[in-house]
Amino acid sequence: MRALLAMGFVAALFVGVQAQTATELKVGDVAPDFSLPASDGKTYKLSDFRGKEAVVIAWFPKAFTQGCTIECKSLAENGDKLKKYQMTYFMASVDPLAENIKFAKSTSVQVLGTGNTVAKKEADFPILSDENKEVATKYGVLNPRGFTNRWTFYIDKTGKVAYIDKAVRAETSAEDMIAKLGELKVAAK
């Protein structure tokens, strides 16, 4: 019986990985449109930016975890540099909206499960919530555990994926984003 259950679990995991791989976006693909609520009380649609400016979406696994807090801190502390480009940037997760609102407003975060406190600035950018996981699935970032991978998507003004960073370093997220925006020749404001 246990062997049968184990085989069923492995098969389900394999199917989940297969589904994730099948929907994974590539550079040049049209980025899936979305309409998601954000920590600033607004709802954002990717289509609203098409033809106007680039969009960067930094998917993160879980609010109030160490790496995600460090990434949010990096982006908040460098917002003045990021906002010099003709683009809008977001962090996004499958956390409930209420959780992301608290995460965005927190200036000191007790990191879940560690007892450590990380000081950070309040996020000066919207954090999107994809509670039903539909958008994360379309972007191919949802992993078998139900969290999102820490991947950043750079979407050009035409709505196409210009670059996907699958090796995001939380502590240098903003600096790396600024360098990539320059490489992609995103215009300054």
Solvent accessible surface area in square Angstrom, and as a share of the most:
residue,aa,sasa,rsa
1,M,172,0.77
2,R,211,0.77
3,A,71,0.55
4,L,120,0.59
5,L,115,0.57
6,A,56,0.44
7,M,130,0.58
8,G,41,0.40
9,F,136,0.57
10,V,93,0.54
11,A,55,0.42
12,A,65,0.50
13,L,76,0.38
14,F,121,0.50
15,V,95,0.55
16,G,32,0.30
17,V,65,0.37
18,Q,90,0.40
19,A,56,0.43
20,Q,32,0.14
21,T,83,0.48
22,A,87,0.67
23,T,57,0.33
24,E,55,0.25
25,L,21,0.10
26,K,135,0.57
27,V,93,0.54
28,G,43,0.41
29,D,44,0.23
30,V,94,0.54
31,A,1,0.01
32,P,28,0.17
33,D,67,0.35
34,F,11,0.05
35,S,61,0.39
36,L,11,0.06
37,P,50,0.31
38,A,1,0.01
39,S,11,0.07
40,D,71,0.37
41,G,70,0.68
42,K,124,0.52
43,T,83,0.48
44,Y,34,0.13
45,K,95,0.40
46,L,4,0.02
47,S,45,0.29
48,D,77,0.40
49,F,29,0.12
50,R,98,0.36
51,G,58,0.56
52,K,138,0.58
53,E,36,0.16
54,A,7,0.05
55,V,2,0.01
56,V,1,0.00
57,I,1,0.00
58,A,0,0.00
59,W,1,0.01
60,F,0,0.00
61,P,30,0.19
62,K,57,0.24
63,A,0,0.00
64,F,33,0.14
65,T,41,0.24
66,Q,80,0.36
67,G,23,0.22
68,C,1,0.00
69,T,0,0.00
70,I,47,0.24
71,E,0,0.00
72,C,0,0.00
73,K,61,0.26
74,S,9,0.06
75,L,0,0.00
76,A,1,0.01
77,E,84,0.38
78,N,16,0.08
79,G,1,0.01
80,D,98,0.51
81,K,99,0.42
82,L,0,0.00
83,K,86,0.36
84,K,126,0.53
85,Y,38,0.14
86,Q,60,0.27
87,M,7,0.03
88,T,28,0.16
89,Y,7,0.03
90,F,1,0.00
91,M,0,0.00
92,A,0,0.00
93,S,0,0.00
94,V,15,0.09
95,D,5,0.03
96,P,68,0.43
97,L,47,0.23
98,A,66,0.51
99,E,44,0.20
100,N,0,0.00
101,I,55,0.28
102,K,120,0.51
103,F,0,0.00
104,A,7,0.06
105,K,122,0.52
106,S,22,0.14
107,T,79,0.46
108,S,65,0.42
109,V,2,0.01
110,Q,102,0.45
111,V,3,0.02
112,L,97,0.48
113,G,91,0.88
114,T,66,0.38
115,G,57,0.55
116,N,77,0.39
117,T,82,0.48
118,V,23,0.13
119,A,68,0.53
120,K,11,0.04
121,K,107,0.45
122,E,91,0.41
123,A,14,0.11
124,D,64,0.33
125,F,11,0.05
126,P,17,0.11
127,I,0,0.00
128,L,1,0.00
129,S,1,0.01
130,D,1,0.01
131,E,95,0.43
132,N,103,0.53
133,K,68,0.29
134,E,101,0.45
135,V,12,0.07
136,A,0,0.00
137,T,62,0.36
138,K,102,0.43
139,Y,0,0.00
140,G,1,0.01
141,V,0,0.00
142,L,38,0.19
143,N,25,0.13
144,P,67,0.42
145,R,182,0.67
146,G,19,0.19
147,F,71,0.30
148,T,1,0.00
149,N,30,0.15
150,R,53,0.19
151,W,31,0.11
152,T,5,0.03
153,F,1,0.00
154,Y,8,0.03
155,I,3,0.01
156,D,53,0.27
157,K,91,0.38
158,T,90,0.52
159,G,3,0.02
160,K,90,0.38
161,V,2,0.01
162,A,29,0.22
163,Y,74,0.28
164,I,22,0.11
165,D,26,0.13
166,K,95,0.40
167,A,82,0.64
168,V,24,0.14
169,R,133,0.48
170,A,12,0.09
171,E,110,0.50
172,T,41,0.24
173,S,6,0.04
174,A,0,0.00
175,E,87,0.39
176,D,39,0.20
177,M,4,0.02
178,I,37,0.19
179,A,58,0.45
180,K,33,0.14
181,L,1,0.01
182,G,39,0.37
183,E,116,0.52
184,L,58,0.29
185,K,175,0.74
186,V,30,0.17
187,A,54,0.42
188,A,70,0.54
189,K,147,0.62
